[in-house]
Amino acid sequence: MAKKAAKKSAQRRKAPGNKRKTGASPAQQQQQQPTGDAAHNAASQRFVGDLLVRGEAAESDSQGKVPLHATHVIKGKKADGTADVKRIRFKAF
């Protein structure tokens, strides 16, 4: 029979929380990122703008129907000039 390999001396593992952190402090990270409302508004405007560019947002016709390629219907315009959209269907690729 073959002999078992000798065990190596047990090495102590460091706790995961003891890693040295690099980068910006939490105070600096908060200054770099926009606040919740500002970030949400910017992301919302970007999303609606991209829908319009791709042609996925369309206005409904007089009968209330929307073209088949549209995933969102334009309900109107907001005070800041952006379109107010509502999802009507999912797109299957």
Backbone as numpy.savetxt, mean C-alpha at the origin, in Angstrom:
# Nx Ny Nz CAx CAy CAz Cx Cy Cz
30.37 -51.09 14.78 29.55 -49.91 14.78 30.42 -48.67 14.78
29.87 -47.67 14.14 30.60 -46.41 14.07 30.35 -45.62 15.35
31.38 -44.91 15.75 31.24 -44.09 16.94 30.50 -42.80 16.62
29.77 -42.31 17.59 29.07 -41.04 17.41 30.09 -39.91 17.47
29.80 -38.87 16.70 30.69 -37.71 16.71 30.59 -37.02 18.05
31.71 -36.52 18.52 31.73 -35.82 19.80 30.96 -34.51 19.69
30.20 -34.20 20.72 29.44 -32.95 20.71 30.37 -31.78 20.92
30.09 -30.74 20.14 30.86 -29.51 20.33 30.33 -28.81 21.58
31.19 -28.05 22.18 30.73 -27.34 23.37 29.61 -26.39 22.98
28.63 -26.33 23.80 27.45 -25.51 23.50 27.84 -24.04 23.47
27.46 -23.39 22.38 27.73 -21.97 22.27 26.48 -21.21 22.69
26.67 -20.18 23.41 25.54 -19.39 23.88 25.04 -18.49 22.75
23.75 -18.49 22.60 23.15 -17.62 21.60 22.77 -16.31 22.26
22.89 -15.25 21.50 22.50 -13.94 22.02 21.00 -13.78 21.84
20.39 -13.07 22.74 18.95 -12.80 22.64 18.71 -11.92 21.42
17.58 -12.12 20.72 17.32 -11.34 19.51 17.21 -9.85 19.76
16.86 -9.43 20.94 16.72 -8.01 21.23 18.04 -7.30 21.48
19.13 -8.03 21.55 20.42 -7.42 21.87 21.20 -6.99 20.64
20.58 -7.05 19.47 21.30 -6.64 18.26 21.51 -5.14 18.28
22.62 -4.74 17.73 22.91 -3.32 17.66 22.09 -2.70 16.53
21.37 -1.67 16.84 20.51 -1.03 15.86 21.29 0.08 15.16
21.08 0.16 13.86 21.70 1.22 13.09 20.61 2.01 12.40
20.91 3.19 11.97 19.93 3.99 11.26 19.44 5.15 12.09
18.32 5.69 11.64 17.77 6.87 12.27 17.04 6.51 13.57
17.03 7.46 14.47 16.30 7.26 15.72 14.81 7.39 15.44
13.95 6.91 16.35 12.50 7.02 16.12 12.03 8.46 15.91
12.67 9.41 16.59 12.28 10.81 16.41 12.57 11.27 14.98
13.69 10.85 14.42 14.04 11.22 13.05 13.13 10.52 12.04
12.73 9.29 12.31 11.86 8.57 11.41 10.50 9.23 11.32
10.00 9.75 12.42 8.70 10.41 12.42 8.75 11.69 11.60
9.87 12.38 11.60 10.00 13.61 10.84 10.09 13.33 9.35
10.65 12.20 8.96 10.83 11.87 7.56 9.54 11.42 6.90
8.68 10.74 7.63 7.46 10.21 7.05 6.31 11.19 7.24
5.45 11.35 6.21 4.32 12.25 6.37 3.32 11.71 7.39
2.51 12.60 7.92 1.53 12.18 8.92 0.45 11.34 8.26
-0.41 10.71 9.08 -1.43 9.79 8.59 -2.38 10.41 7.58
-2.96 11.57 7.89 -3.92 12.20 6.99 -3.26 12.68 5.71
-2.09 13.28 5.82 -1.39 13.78 4.64 -0.98 12.62 3.74
-0.50 11.53 4.34 -0.09 10.36 3.55 -1.29 9.72 2.89
-2.42 9.64 3.62 -3.63 9.04 3.05 -4.15 9.88 1.88
-4.17 11.20 2.04 -4.65 12.07 0.97 -3.77 11.98 -0.26
-2.47 11.95 -0.07 -1.55 11.85 -1.20 -1.72 10.52 -1.91
-1.85 9.43 -1.14 -2.02 8.11 -1.74 -3.36 8.01 -2.46
-4.39 8.61 -1.90 -5.71 8.59 -2.52 -5.72 9.34 -3.84
-5.10 10.51 -3.85 -5.01 11.30 -5.09 -4.22 10.55 -6.15
-3.14 9.91 -5.74 -2.33 9.15 -6.69 -3.13 7.97 -7.26
-3.87 7.26 -6.41 -4.66 6.12 -6.84 -5.73 6.54 -7.85
-6.46 7.60 -7.54 -7.52 8.07 -8.44 -6.91 8.56 -9.75
-5.79 9.26 -9.68 -5.12 9.72 -10.90 -4.69 8.55 -11.77
-4.17 7.51 -11.16 -3.76 6.32 -11.91 -4.96 5.61 -12.53
-6.09 5.57 -11.82 -7.31 4.99 -12.40 -7.72 5.73 -13.66
-7.66 7.05 -13.60 -8.06 7.85 -14.74 -7.10 7.66 -15.92
-5.82 7.60 -15.65 -4.82 7.42 -16.71 -4.99 6.06 -17.39
-5.22 5.00 -16.59 -5.38 3.66 -17.15 -6.75 3.46 -17.79
-7.67 4.37 -17.58 -9.00 4.24 -18.14 -9.89 3.29 -17.38
-9.56 3.01 -16.13 -10.36 2.09 -15.32 -11.49 2.81 -14.59
-11.53 4.13 -14.64 -12.63 4.89 -14.04 -13.37 5.58 -15.19
-14.68 5.44 -15.19 -15.50 6.04 -16.24 -16.80 6.53 -15.65
-17.41 7.50 -16.32 -18.70 8.00 -15.88 -19.79 7.10 -16.44
-20.88 7.00 -15.71 -21.99 6.18 -16.18 -22.78 6.95 -17.23
-23.44 6.21 -18.13 -24.23 6.86 -19.18 -25.62 7.22 -18.64
-26.51 7.64 -19.51 -27.83 8.09 -19.08 -28.65 6.96 -18.46
-28.37 5.72 -18.82 -29.08 4.57 -18.28 -28.42 4.03 -17.01
-27.29 4.61 -16.62 -26.60 4.18 -15.41 -25.60 3.06 -15.66
-25.35 2.74 -16.92 -24.39 1.67 -17.25 -23.00 2.24 -17.41
-22.03 1.38 -17.12 -20.62 1.75 -17.21 -19.95 0.82 -18.21
-18.96 1.29 -19.00 -18.27 0.41 -19.94 -17.67 -0.82 -19.25
-17.51 -1.90 -19.99 -17.01 -3.16 -19.41 -15.59 -3.06 -18.90
-14.77 -2.20 -19.49 -13.38 -2.10 -19.05 -13.23 -1.31 -17.75
-14.28 -0.62 -17.32 -14.19 0.23 -16.12 -14.39 -0.59 -14.85
-13.56 -0.32 -13.86 -13.71 -0.97 -12.56 -14.27 -0.01 -11.52
-14.23 1.28 -11.81 -14.72 2.30 -10.90 -15.61 3.26 -11.67
-16.61 3.80 -11.00 -17.48 4.80 -11.61 -17.16 6.15 -10.97
-17.15 7.19 -11.80 -16.88 8.54 -11.31 -18.21 9.13 -10.83
-18.29 9.41 -9.53 -19.53 9.94 -8.96 -19.60 11.45 -9.08
-18.48 12.12 -9.10 -18.45 13.58 -9.18 -17.05 14.09 -8.93
-16.94 15.38 -8.71 -15.66 16.01 -8.43 -15.64 16.53 -7.00
-14.49 16.39 -6.36 -14.31 16.92 -5.00 -13.96 18.40 -5.08
-13.92 19.06 -3.94 -13.62 20.49 -3.88 -12.22 20.79 -4.39
-11.28 19.86 -4.20 -9.90 20.10 -4.64 -9.69 19.76 -6.12
-10.73 19.32 -6.82 -10.63 19.05 -8.25 -10.42 17.59 -8.61
-10.19 16.73 -7.64 -10.00 15.32 -7.95 -11.35 14.63 -8.09
-11.35 13.53 -8.80 -12.58 12.78 -9.03 -12.95 11.97 -7.80
-14.24 11.85 -7.55 -14.76 11.01 -6.46 -15.21 9.71 -7.11
-14.54 8.59 -6.79 -14.81 7.32 -7.46 -15.37 6.29 -6.49
-16.07 5.31 -7.06 -16.60 4.20 -6.28 -16.35 2.92 -7.07
-15.87 1.88 -6.38 -15.61 0.60 -7.05 -16.94 -0.06 -7.41
-16.99 -0.60 -8.65 -18.22 -1.28 -9.08 -17.97 -2.74 -9.42
-16.75 -3.06 -9.83 -16.45 -4.46 -10.16 -14.95 -4.70 -10.08
-14.60 -5.97 -9.99 -13.20 -6.39 -10.02 -12.82 -6.74 -11.44
-11.56 -6.59 -11.75 -11.08 -6.87 -13.09 -10.43 -8.25 -13.10
-10.85 -9.10 -14.02 -10.25 -10.43 -14.17 -9.29 -10.37 -15.34
-8.05 -10.72 -15.10 -7.03 -10.65 -16.16 -7.04 -11.89 -16.99
